[in-house]
Amino acid sequence: SIPRADAVALLTEAGRALAPAGRGLVTDFGPASLRFPRGWATRGFTVIAEVLSGPSHAGNAVGYLRHGGLGPLIAEAGLTIHTQRPSAGGNITLAVLGASDDGGGAPGHRQAADH
């Protein structure tokens, strides 16, 4: 995990690089309910990896989750989540992003995918 300001800057620059009405795919820690056993096993591995990566990395990850995860970052970067779907037993979210002024809705909008 990287500091919040760096994450917003990265997403802002990614948005600038998109073609008009273009989309970008990002993966994120999933806020969805975990499915047993795959979801639980993957979450356990993720927690261990975060802790082993050091206190700065783990602190950034905790702060990221406390601030609401991907949605607030996307809104702060001036982008919109057009669709998203859980993967890896609920641990990973796949999200399609676009510029907030391309008709995709309000910044940070989350459209739940039924998959």
C-alpha positions, -999 to +999 in steps of 0.1 A: +000+000+000+012+035-008+004+068+010-031+082+003-017+113-014+003+092-038-026+070-046-048+100-055-020+114-076-016+081-094-053+078-101-055+114-112-027+108-137-043+076-149-075+095-156-056+121-176-041+094-197-075+079-206-089+086-241-121+106-242-148+082-229-121+057-222-121+032-194-094+017-171-095-015-151-082-016-115-081-043-089-086-035-052-090-052-019-126-065-019-151-052+007-176-079-003-186-107+021-160-135+021-170-169+007-157-200+025-131-215+021-114-196-007-123-161+006-112-168+041-079-184+030-071-156+006-079-129+033-056-147+058-027-147+032-034-110+025-032-100+062+000-119+067+015-103+036+005-068+048+021-074+082+053-089+068+056-059+044+064-036+074+047-011+096+045+017+070+029-006+044+005-021+069-004+014+082-012+026+047-034-004+041-053+001+074-057+038+066-070+030+032-097+008+046-106+033+073-111+060+047-136+038+028-113+020+002-115+026-035-146+048-038-134+079-020-100+077-037-117+075-071-140+105-063-110+125-051-091+118-083-122+130-103-130+096-117-161+074-116-166+037-110-187+025-138-189-012-128-173-035-103-175-071-093-160-092-066-134-119-073-112-143-053-138-153-028-147-117-021-112-105-014-106-087-047-128-062-065-124-056-102-135-021-111-139-003-144-131+034-141-137+064-163-137+102-162-165+116-141-175+140-168-181+114-195-217+107-185-209+078-162-225+094-131-213+112-101-176+109-090-171+078-070-204+063-080-206+025-074-227+004-096-230-031-082-226-058-108-246-090-103-220-117-111 
